Amino acid sequence: MIAQTHSATLVGIDAVPVVVEVDLQGPIQGDGDRYFLLVGLPDAAVKESKERVRTAIRNSGLDFPNRKIMCNLAPGDIRKEGPWLDLPMAVAICAVNRQIAYQELEGTLLLGELGLDGTLRPIDGAVSVALMAMEKGFRRLIVPVANAPEAAVATGVDVYGVESLLEAVELLNGSEALKPVRFDDSPSNRQPEYSVDYTDVKGQRHAVRALEIAAAGGHNMLMTGPPGSGKTMLARRLPTILPPLSLEESIAVTRILSASGEKGGKQGLIWERPFRSPHHSASHASIVGGGRNPKPGEISMSHHGVLFLDEMPEFERQTLEALRQPLEDGVVTVARVQNTMTFPAETMLIGAMNPCPCGFKGLPEQKCVSNPNACSKYAGKISGPLMDRIDLHIEVPRLKPDELIGAQGGEPSSAIRERVMEARDKQHARLGNHRINAKMTPKEIRELVPLDKESEDFMKLVMARMNLSARVYDRLLKVARTIADLAKEDRVAKKHLSEAVQYRDRTEG
């Protein structure tokens, strides 16, 4: 006799269906612990499921068969990872041992990690499994109770959150004590929670203005300034002025962070814009993505949010260069011999760096101790092609005592966010499909950012004096278009172009 249950495993951030088949063979003499065989390309965590499942069934007051058990995880050519196949394996054993009716398993997908006492622990990737269950036509999804609010986003699937194996068995045997969990889509549930605000920032009006432009148009930005000038403080508050996540964006963000185990214990969907700030010693794979079985990196975990690289020149050159393609295309592809994965990476890159290795170049009160060659080498660690993909370049000076002590705080993030949202609404109407200015194609730039005679003459002068490339010229027009949107003006004028030019390094070409 054979029993089947349905479950899933993660491949990257996608859930792939898995069928758990259990067959009971002839009776055995003595202890049956040595007669539990598991096949189907399980990893070490799945292999250890045998011991958890056996103990959990017995400690739940259920009967564990004293017969040879053959458990197959199909398809056999996909590696099964993690402990979340515990519940479907235990349920299949109970079914083949006639403790659950076979027909109750049809159209039901199960997942969860079992404790030795039979309780269920939360798992990663529940929202990916829920979306897969919806796509494949499953009618019921049984998950640990902590994962139910997240999985409930799947429409047309009854999601049940259970606390233990025994509760799952009772549900499958027709108990009506549990009701399906419904997705809470109320506006109050969507409010992001941020512990920081731009009212905390004193001075630095030029930098805050540049960050507002970056937020409105989705532009990448690089801040240069001495230690203690507030670069990190400014960057950490950028998510607070970005528009709230839409439902579609929230699902995408939750899907990545949940599959990566980075939800931080939060239940339900994530409504805060991600802010990822890896240390410059982080490995290439941890930032871009990778591993034997490729997993998302920091650039994907900042999807629809902000990737902040502090001390940007200190990152490995290979890692920085690998960011060029995802910044342009919004996806990152990780190729390995066994598999190739493509992860979403629609993120804003915010970089910060010192003016020189010691950090004191240009400060009148402290002498720079870096030699000129070291300064040139330090600045040259960020390549020209990567710099071309950064639209805004600003200097963040150290505040003077009278600017810091006794000065009033800045404008609240909520007020800045309102202007950003209005500007983005104009861009969505102009470009369609919720696209923003940073994603305009060269053809769209020519059509949507026409210049009058005065503006054309101004840009010719700028291009000649600053020796700018055609790519930088296009990016200047994108930034100017965003500045005009913030000013609620339909056409880009010379004043908008003048401000955009201020956010370029005068030494680049």
RODO-2510 file (C-alpha; in nm, 4 decimals, decimal comma):
residues 509
     n   res          X          Y          Z
     1     m     0,0000     0,0000     0,0000
     2     i     0,1223     0,3499    -0,0868
     3     a     0,0162     0,6933     0,0417
     4     q     0,0984     1,0236    -0,1241
     5     t     0,1116     1,3760     0,0103
     6     h     0,1996     1,6965    -0,1728
     7     s     0,4610     1,9457    -0,0611
     8     a     0,7282     2,1703    -0,2129
     9     t     1,0940     2,2611    -0,2014
    10     l     1,2695     2,5876    -0,2824
    11     v     1,4878     2,6286    -0,5882
    12     g     1,6277     2,9791    -0,5523
    13     i     1,3187     3,1778    -0,4516
    14     d     1,0737     2,9611    -0,6467
    15     a     0,8741     2,6767    -0,4951
    16     v     0,8789     2,3492    -0,6881
    17     p     0,6144     2,0787    -0,6243
    18     v     0,7282     1,7655    -0,4430
    19     v     0,5293     1,4443    -0,4057
    20     v     0,6027     1,2453    -0,0883
    21     e     0,5344     0,8751    -0,1410
    22     v     0,5385     0,6285     0,1493
    23     d     0,5208     0,2520     0,1137
    24     l     0,4882     0,0055     0,4025
    25     q     0,6549    -0,3274     0,3438
    26     g     0,6556    -0,6525     0,5394
    27     p     0,6749    -0,6702     0,9201
    28     i     1,0178    -0,6679     1,0784
    29     q     1,1565    -0,8257     1,3904
    30     g     1,2623    -0,6062     1,6812
    31     d     1,3216    -0,2323     1,6587
    32     g     1,2183    -0,0805     1,3241
    33     d     1,4406     0,2285     1,3474
    34     r     1,6887     0,0846     1,0991
    35     y     1,4183     0,0221     0,8378
    36     f     1,3185     0,3774     0,7440
    37     l     1,4632     0,4389     0,3957
    38     l     1,4527     0,7850     0,2368
    39     v     1,5296     0,8431    -0,1330
    40     g     1,4787     1,1254    -0,3843
    41     l     1,7952     1,3398    -0,3571
    42     p     1,7471     1,4704    -0,0001
    43     d     2,0058     1,6984     0,1596
    44     a     2,1405     1,6432     0,5115
    45     a     1,8532     1,8321     0,6796
    46     v     1,5942     1,6217     0,4935
    47     k     1,7761     1,2986     0,5805
    48     e     1,7557     1,3911     0,9476
    49     s     1,3785     1,4248     0,9084
    50     k     1,3467     1,0502     0,9660
    51     e     1,4371     1,0866     1,3330
    52     r     1,2203     1,3952     1,3875
    53     v     0,9209     1,2382     1,2126
    54     r     0,9426     0,9102     1,4038
    55     t     0,9733     1,0795     1,7418
    56     a     0,7053     1,3415     1,6675
    57     i     0,4507     1,0766     1,5616
    58     r     0,5059     0,8752     1,8786
    59     n     0,5017     1,1805     2,1084
    60     s     0,1767     1,2975     1,9460
    61     g     0,0026     0,9799     2,0614
    62     l    -0,0144     0,8411     1,7089
    63     d     0,0926     0,4948     1,5981
    64     f     0,4274     0,4605     1,4207
    65     p     0,4249     0,1383     1,2141
    66     n     0,6742    -0,1302     1,3105
    67     r     0,7300    -0,2141     0,9458
    68     k     0,9849    -0,1308     0,6819
    69     i     0,9135     0,2200     0,5470
    70     m     1,0195     0,3348     0,2017
    71     c     0,9796     0,7122     0,1497
    72     n     1,0378     0,8632    -0,1928
    73     l     1,0571     1,2363    -0,2674
    74     a     0,9617     1,2957    -0,6303
    75     p     1,0850     1,4225    -0,8709
    76     g     1,4121     1,2480    -0,8046
    77     d     1,6314     1,4856    -1,0075
    78     i     1,5712     1,7964    -0,7900
    79     r     1,7651     1,8321    -0,4670
    80     k     1,5345     1,8657    -0,1642
    81     e     1,6569     2,1121     0,0972
    82     g     1,5553     2,2073     0,4499
    83     p     1,3384     2,0509     0,7201
    84     w     0,9977     2,1620     0,5888
    85     l     0,9178     1,8188     0,4414
    86     d     0,8748     1,6841     0,7980
    87     l     0,4980     1,7403     0,8088
    88     p     0,4115     1,5854     0,4682
    89     m     0,6297     1,2830     0,5497
    90     a     0,4618     1,2339     0,8882
    91     v     0,1125     1,2752     0,7392
    92     a     0,1924     1,0260     0,4617
    93     i     0,3071     0,7697     0,7207
    94     c    -0,0110     0,8250     0,9222
    95     a    -0,2186     0,7834     0,6042
    96     v    -0,0500     0,4627     0,4943
    97     n    -0,0978     0,3376     0,8506
    98     r    -0,4741     0,4105     0,8151
    99     q    -0,4862     0,6966     1,0652
   100     i    -0,5922     0,9464     0,7948
   101     a    -0,8378     0,8914     0,5112
   102     y    -0,6592     0,8809     0,1724
   103     q    -0,9139     1,0987    -0,0046
   104     e    -0,8509     1,3864     0,2378
   105     l    -0,5005     1,4267     0,0983
   106     e    -0,6182     1,5092    -0,2532
   107     g    -0,5707     1,8751    -0,3442
   108     t    -0,3897     1,9443    -0,0150
   109     l    -0,0346     2,0767     0,0107
   110     l     0,1525     2,0521     0,3409
   111     l     0,4801     2,1861     0,4757
   112     g     0,6362     2,2407     0,8146
   113     e     0,9241     2,1479     1,0431
   114     l     0,8393     1,9167     1,3319
   115     g     0,9706     1,9411     1,6838
   116     l     1,0255     1,6206     1,8795
   117     d     0,7023     1,6822     2,0692
   118     g     0,5034     1,7132     1,7463
   119     t     0,4758     2,0925     1,7411
   120     l     0,5344     2,2782     1,4162
   121     r     0,8051     2,5397     1,3722
   122     p     0,7947     2,8224     1,1128
   123     i     0,9621     2,7645     0,7776
   124     d     1,1119     2,9880     0,5089
   125     g     0,9511     3,0567     0,1740
   126     a     0,5844     3,0145     0,2704
   127     v     0,4641     3,2869     0,0327
   128     s     0,6474     3,1215    -0,2599
   129     v     0,4752     2,7922    -0,1798
   130     a     0,1372     2,9641    -0,1508
   131     l     0,1764     3,1252    -0,4929
   132     m     0,2784     2,7908    -0,6411
   133     a    -0,0209     2,6198    -0,4775
   134     m    -0,2508     2,8812    -0,6290
   135     e    -0,0939     2,8365    -0,9731
   136     k    -0,1146     2,4547    -0,9593
   137     g    -0,4778     2,4500    -0,8466
   138     f    -0,4442     2,3149    -0,4920
   139     r    -0,7557     2,3766    -0,2857
   140     r    -0,5982     2,3621     0,0602
   141     l    -0,2623     2,4581     0,2131
   142     i    -0,1590     2,3485     0,5632
   143     v     0,1361     2,5367     0,7155
   144     p     0,2724     2,6222     1,0630
   145     v     0,0491     2,8772     1,2324
   146     a     0,3231     3,1449     1,2201
   147     n     0,3372     3,1199     0,8389
   148     a    -0,0381     3,1338     0,7768
   149     p    -0,0731     3,5169     0,7537
   150     e     0,2005     3,5240     0,4894
   151     a     0,0623     3,2283     0,2910
   152     a    -0,2933     3,3631     0,3016
   153     v    -0,2086     3,6024     0,0172
   154     a    -0,2830     3,3174    -0,2262
   155     t    -0,6353     3,3613    -0,3607
   156     g    -0,8561     3,0582    -0,4185
   157     v    -0,6619     2,8446    -0,1676
   158     d    -0,7847     2,7724     0,1854
   159     v    -0,4833     2,8320     0,4114
   160     y    -0,4823     2,6642     0,7526
   161     g    -0,2289     2,7426     1,0225
   162     v    -0,1715     2,4462     1,2556
   163     e     0,0328     2,4284     1,5733
   164     s     0,1118     2,0577     1,5771
   165     l     0,1109     1,7326     1,3830
   166     l    -0,1895     1,6138     1,5840
   167     e    -0,3860     1,9263     1,4876
   168     a    -0,3011     1,8660     1,1196
   169     v    -0,4181     1,5031     1,1452
   170     e    -0,7453     1,6120     1,3101
   171     l    -0,8011     1,8711     1,0365
   172     l    -0,7454     1,6103     0,7664
   173     n    -0,9857     1,3761     0,9440
   174     g    -1,2669     1,6289     0,9142
   175     s    -1,2336     1,8449     1,2269
   176     e    -1,4000     2,1842     1,1853
   177     a    -1,2299     2,3449     1,4844
   178     l    -0,9892     2,5314     1,2568
   179     k    -1,1018     2,7938     1,0071
   180     p    -0,9061     2,9155     0,7035
   181     v    -0,6874     3,2201     0,7622
   182     r    -0,7960     3,5214     0,5567
   183     f    -0,5558     3,7760     0,4147
   184     d    -0,5787     4,1108     0,5946
   185     d    -0,5676     4,3773     0,3226
   186     s    -0,6834     4,6667     0,5384
   187     p    -0,5003     5,0012     0,4918
   188     s    -0,3961     5,0043     0,8580
   189     n    -0,2153     4,6737     0,8078
   190     r    -0,0147     4,8208     0,5210
   191     q     0,1426     5,1043     0,7190
   192     p     0,5224     5,0709     0,7189
   193     e     0,7035     5,1157     1,0488
   194     y     1,0237     5,3186     1,0502
   195     s     1,2192     5,4151     1,3601
   196     v     1,4060     5,7001     1,1843
   197     d     1,2982     6,0235     1,0168
   198     y     1,4570     6,3151     0,8339
   199     t     1,3578     6,5420     1,1221
   200     d     1,6631     6,3896     1,2948
   201     v     1,8921     6,5485     1,0352
   202     k     2,0376     6,8909     1,1071
   203     g     2,1777     7,0910     0,8191
   204     q     2,2744     6,9055     0,4996
   205     r     1,9861     7,0612     0,3045
   206     h     2,1713     7,0051    -0,0232
   207     a     2,2075     6,6327     0,0506
   208     v     1,8440     6,5928     0,1585
   209     r     1,7311     6,7672    -0,1603
   210     a     1,9445     6,5273    -0,3688
   211     l     1,7964     6,2283    -0,1842
   212     e     1,4464     6,3604    -0,2544
   213     i     1,5295     6,3733    -0,6260
   214     a     1,6795     6,0242    -0,6090
   215     a     1,3654     5,8904    -0,4398
   216     a     1,1310     6,0624    -0,6852
   217     g     1,3012     5,9276    -0,9977
   218     g     1,4588     5,6064    -0,8670
   219     h     1,8096     5,7393    -0,9343
   220     n     2,1316     5,5909    -0,7985
   221     m     2,3464     5,8233    -0,5888
   222     l     2,7003     5,8568    -0,4513
   223     m     2,7871     6,0673    -0,1457
   224     t     3,1431     6,1808    -0,0802
   225     g     3,2444     6,3358     0,2482
   226     p     3,4741     6,3060     0,5514
   227     p     3,3971     6,0703     0,8424
   228     g     3,1205     6,1992     1,0662
   229     s     2,9528     6,4176     0,8049
   230     g     2,6288     6,2176     0,8218
   231     k     2,6398     6,0080     0,5033
   232     t     2,5128     5,6916     0,6720
   233     m     2,2486     5,8826     0,8674
   234     l     2,1161     6,0375     0,5471
   235     a     2,1107     5,7074     0,3592
   236     r     1,9322     5,5117     0,6343
   237     r     1,6399     5,7509     0,6177
   238     l     1,5891     5,7186     0,2418
   239     p     1,3251     5,4395     0,2673
   240     t     1,1100     5,6714     0,4803
   241     i     1,0508     5,9051     0,1836
   242     l     0,9889     5,6336    -0,0750
   243     p     0,6249     5,5607    -0,1668
   244     p     0,4561     5,2777     0,0281
   245     l     0,4840     4,9341    -0,1280
   246     s     0,1953     4,8222    -0,3441
   247     l     0,0483     4,4767    -0,2799
   248     e     0,2375     4,3353    -0,5776
   249     e     0,5650     4,4886    -0,4574
   250     s     0,5058     4,3670    -0,1016
   251     i     0,4546     4,0106    -0,2234
   252     a     0,7757     4,0321    -0,4295
   253     v     0,9768     4,1679    -0,1343
   254     t     0,8312     3,9138     0,1094
   255     r     0,8967     3,6300    -0,1342
   256     i     1,2675     3,7090    -0,1543
   257     l     1,3241     3,7803     0,2155
   258     s     1,1165     3,4818     0,3269
   259     a     1,3006     3,2417     0,0951
   260     s     1,6311     3,3837     0,2244
   261     g     1,5320     3,3513     0,5917
   262     e     1,5615     3,7298     0,6353
   263     k     1,2120     3,8211     0,7591
   264     g     1,3394     3,8797     1,1103
   265     g     1,0520     3,6933     1,2750
   266     k     0,7824     3,9129     1,1181
   267     q     0,4518     3,7477     1,0316
   268     g     0,2492     3,8297     0,7235
   269     l     0,3662     4,0388     0,4323
   270     i     0,6465     4,2945     0,4645
   271     w     0,5347     4,6525     0,4007
   272     e     0,8618     4,8354     0,4756
   273     r     1,0967     4,9165     0,1904
   274     p     1,4102     4,7019     0,2322
   275     f     1,7296     4,8737     0,3361
   276     r     2,0352     4,6513     0,3027
   277     s     2,3772     4,7693     0,4157
   278     p     2,6389     4,4934     0,3745
   279     h     2,9867     4,5421     0,5184
   280     h     3,2639     4,6001     0,2663
   281     s     3,4219     4,2686     0,3706
   282     a     3,1134     4,0765     0,2501
   283     s     3,1828     3,8092    -0,0098
   284     h     3,0954     3,8395    -0,3759
   285     a     2,8273     3,5687    -0,3494
   286     s     2,6622     3,7295    -0,0454
   287     i     2,6106     4,0564    -0,2343
   288     v     2,5416     3,9419    -0,5890
   289     g     2,4008     3,5974    -0,5089
   290     g     2,5451     3,2520    -0,5534
   291     g     2,6391     2,9338    -0,3770
   292     r     2,6330     2,5725    -0,4935
   293     n     2,2568     2,6005    -0,5231
   294     p     2,2237     2,9725    -0,6045
   295     k     2,0563     3,1926    -0,3441
   296     p     1,9671     3,5643    -0,3571
   297     g     2,2324     3,8149    -0,2554
   298     e     2,2032     4,1573    -0,0946
   299     i     2,1177     4,3274    -0,4244
   300     s     1,8117     4,1013    -0,4597
   301     m     1,7165     4,1323    -0,0930
   302     s     1,7034     4,5093    -0,1478
   303     h     1,4492     4,4612    -0,4312
   304     h     1,2095     4,7611    -0,4376
   305     g     1,4253     4,9220    -0,1711
   306     v     1,7742     5,0570    -0,1102
   307     l     2,1171     4,8934    -0,1313
   308     f     2,3605     5,1080     0,0671
   309     l     2,7329     5,0494     0,0157
   310     d     2,9235     5,2401     0,2821
   311     e     3,2971     5,2786     0,2193
   312     m     3,2204     5,1856    -0,1426
   313     p     3,5816     5,1832    -0,2705
   314     e     3,6681     4,9204    -0,0071
   315     f     3,4437     4,6586    -0,1702
   316     e     3,6079     4,4080    -0,4008
   317     r     3,6429     4,5413    -0,7548
   318     q     3,4860     4,2217    -0,8919
   319     t     3,1794     4,2712    -0,6719
   320     l     3,1301     4,6332    -0,7728
   321     e     3,1633     4,5488    -1,1413
   322     a     2,9046     4,2719    -1,1025
   323     l     2,6493     4,5355    -0,9985
   324     r     2,6539     4,7036    -1,3389
   325     q     2,4217     4,4583    -1,5155
   326     p     2,1534     4,4372    -1,2411
   327     l     2,1505     4,8169    -1,2000
   328     e     2,0760     4,8460    -1,5704
   329     d     1,8375     4,5516    -1,6180
   330     g     1,6726     4,5130    -1,2760
   331     v     1,7632     4,1421    -1,2551
   332     v     2,0758     3,9474    -1,1631
   333     t     2,1620     3,6133    -1,3224
   334     v     2,3764     3,3671    -1,1267
   335     a     2,5164     3,0850    -1,3395
   336     r     2,6497     2,7625    -1,1917
   337     v     2,7332     2,4243    -1,3432
   338     q     2,4282     2,2627    -1,1828
   339     n     2,1829     2,5474    -1,2227
   340     t     2,1294     2,9034    -1,3462
   341     m     1,9047     3,1362    -1,1485
   342     t     1,7664     3,4812    -1,2271
   343     f     1,6672     3,6922    -0,9268
   344     p     1,4860     4,0309    -0,9276
   345     a     1,7045     4,3284    -0,8369
   346     e     1,5044     4,6507    -0,8868
   347     t     1,6965     4,8513    -0,6307
   348     m     1,8340     5,1995    -0,5715
   349     l     2,2084     5,2003    -0,5155
   350     i     2,3323     5,4558    -0,2632
   351     g     2,7086     5,4676    -0,2187
   352     a     2,9211     5,6546     0,0328
   353     m     3,2938     5,7170     0,0334
   354     n     3,5587     5,9337     0,1939
   355     p     3,7398     6,1944    -0,0181
   356     c     4,0678     6,0054     0,0365
   357     p     4,1939     5,6953     0,2251
   358     c     4,2443     5,8850     0,5516
   359     g     3,9205     6,0759     0,5072
   360     f     4,0477     6,4249     0,5853
   361     k     4,1173     6,5683     0,2407
   362     g     3,9804     6,9220     0,2150
   363     l     3,9261     6,9675     0,5895
   364     p     4,0871     7,2911     0,7137
   365     e     4,1027     7,1679     1,0737
   366     q     4,2749     6,8353     0,9976
   367     k     4,5625     6,7585     0,7655
   368     c     4,5301     6,4891     0,5008
   369     v     4,8018     6,2277     0,5519
   370     s     4,7354     6,0347     0,2281
   371     n     4,9840     6,0819    -0,0549
   372     p     4,8478     6,1969    -0,3938
   373     n     4,9028     5,8563    -0,5555
   374     a     4,7029     5,6835    -0,2817
   375     c     4,4206     5,9358    -0,3259
   376     s     4,4055     5,8734    -0,7023
   377     k     4,4149     5,4982    -0,6538
   378     y     4,1397     5,5179    -0,3897
   379     a     3,9040     5,7179    -0,6130
   380     g     3,9846     5,4933    -0,9095
   381     k     3,8541     5,1817    -0,7338
   382     i     3,5073     5,2677    -0,8659
   383     s     3,5260     5,2191    -1,2412
   384     g     3,4001     5,4652    -1,4988
   385     p     3,1257     5,2339    -1,6319
   386     l     2,9864     5,1932    -1,2799
   387     m     3,0087     5,5678    -1,2125
   388     d     2,8116     5,6229    -1,5341
   389     r     2,5234     5,4286    -1,3781
   390     i     2,5134     5,6631    -1,0777
   391     d     2,2999     5,9666    -1,1623
   392     l     2,3653     6,1878    -0,8607
   393     h     2,7089     6,2717    -0,7193
   394     i     2,7135     6,4985    -0,4163
   395     e     2,9580     6,6163    -0,1521
   396     v     2,8519     6,5952     0,2115
   397     p     3,0658     6,8363     0,4170
   398     r     3,1188     6,8082     0,7888
   399     l     2,8849     7,0417     0,9791
   400     k     3,0180     7,3441     1,1654
   401     p     2,9445     7,3681     1,5404
   402     d     2,6797     7,6391     1,5002
   403     e     2,5045     7,4267     1,2321
   404     l     2,4922     7,1269     1,4654
   405     i     2,4413     7,2626     1,8175
   406     g     2,1066     7,4251     1,8780
   407     a     1,9957     7,3966     1,5169
   408     q     1,6449     7,2825     1,4373
   409     g     1,5737     6,9444     1,2845
   410     g     1,4917     6,8988     0,9202
   411     e     1,1654     6,8562     0,7335
   412     p     0,9683     6,5437     0,8333
   413     s     0,9898     6,2440     0,6041
   414     s     0,6122     6,2399     0,5601
   415     a     0,6153     6,5830     0,3916
   416     i     0,8998     6,4854     0,1582
   417     r     0,7264     6,1550     0,0800
   418     e     0,4124     6,3369    -0,0342
   419     r     0,6123     6,5302    -0,2944
   420     v     0,7905     6,2129    -0,4037
   421     m     0,4594     6,0299    -0,4503
   422     e     0,3128     6,3159    -0,6553
   423     a     0,6197     6,3169    -0,8794
   424     r     0,6010     5,9407    -0,9258
   425     d     0,2323     5,9600    -1,0137
   426     k     0,3252     6,1943    -1,2993
   427     q     0,5908     5,9502    -1,4176
   428     h     0,3523     5,6532    -1,4044
   429     a     0,0999     5,8447    -1,6132
   430     r     0,3675     5,9453    -1,8643
   431     l     0,5564     5,6140    -1,8925
   432     g     0,2881     5,3600    -1,7995
   433     n     0,3269     5,0262    -1,6187
   434     h     0,4446     5,1979    -1,2958
   435     r     0,7778     5,2918    -1,4549
   436     i     0,9887     5,5819    -1,3307
   437     n     1,2320     5,8262    -1,4873
   438     a     1,5471     5,6275    -1,4084
   439     k     1,4170     5,3489    -1,6343
   440     m     1,3514     5,5656    -1,9401
   441     t     1,4999     5,4348    -2,2639
   442     p     1,7040     5,6643    -2,4951
   443     k     1,4078     5,6783    -2,7318
   444     e     1,1745     5,7857    -2,4499
   445     i     1,4216     6,0508    -2,3388
   446     r     1,4188     6,2084    -2,6849
   447     e     1,0391     6,2003    -2,6995
   448     l     0,9527     6,2978    -2,3416
   449     v     1,2312     6,5428    -2,2558
   450     p     1,2283     6,7923    -2,5456
   451     l     1,4563     7,0932    -2,5017
   452     d     1,3945     7,4482    -2,6157
   453     k     1,6662     7,6584    -2,7819
   454     e     1,7906     7,8071    -2,4536
   455     s     1,8208     7,4645    -2,2911
   456     e     1,9958     7,3148    -2,5935
   457     d     2,2547     7,5917    -2,5933
   458     f     2,3098     7,5464    -2,2209
   459     m     2,3639     7,1702    -2,2550
   460     k     2,6076     7,2185    -2,5453
   461     l     2,8119     7,4481    -2,3236
   462     v     2,7998     7,2008    -2,0320
   463     m     2,8994     6,9059    -2,2502
   464     a     3,1988     7,0953    -2,3893
   465     r     3,3241     7,2312    -2,0561
   466     m     3,2731     6,9105    -1,8526
   467     n     3,3688     6,6692    -2,1337
   468     l     3,0655     6,4482    -2,0660
   469     s     2,9816     6,1272    -2,2502
   470     a     2,6554     6,0619    -2,4322
   471     r     2,5475     5,8254    -2,1523
   472     v     2,5999     6,0941    -1,8896
   473     y     2,4086     6,3411    -2,1085
   474     d     2,1076     6,1067    -2,1085
   475     r     2,1282     6,0670    -1,7328
   476     l     2,1375     6,4423    -1,6857
   477     l     1,8144     6,4673    -1,8832
   478     k     1,6562     6,1971    -1,6664
   479     v     1,7482     6,3822    -1,3481
   480     a     1,6246     6,7116    -1,4939
   481     r     1,2962     6,5435    -1,5832
   482     t     1,2594     6,4300    -1,2212
   483     i     1,3376     6,7806    -1,0916
   484     a     1,0675     6,9202    -1,3194
   485     d     0,8215     6,6572    -1,1932
   486     l     0,8904     6,7612    -0,8336
   487     a     0,8278     7,1217    -0,9388
   488     k     0,4980     7,0101    -1,0993
   489     e     0,6096     7,1443    -1,4367
   490     d     0,5374     6,9674    -1,7646
   491     r     0,8444     7,0809    -1,9584
   492     v     1,2115     7,0598    -1,8682
   493     a     1,3649     7,4073    -1,8586
   494     k     1,7139     7,5458    -1,8177
   495     k     1,6707     7,5851    -1,4409
   496     h     1,5991     7,2126    -1,4058
   497     l     1,9011     7,1254    -1,6174
   498     s     2,1184     7,3640    -1,4134
   499     e     2,0297     7,1856    -1,0919
   500     a     2,0863     6,8444    -1,2521
   501     v     2,4344     6,9509    -1,3626
   502     q     2,5200     7,0380    -1,0008
   503     y     2,4880     6,6701    -0,9148
   504     r     2,7700     6,5575    -1,1451
   505     d     3,1385     6,5276    -1,0655
   506     r     3,3192     6,8072    -1,2499
   507     t     3,6179     6,5804    -1,3186
   508     e     3,4345     6,3005    -1,4971
   509     g     3,4118     6,2554    -1,8697
***
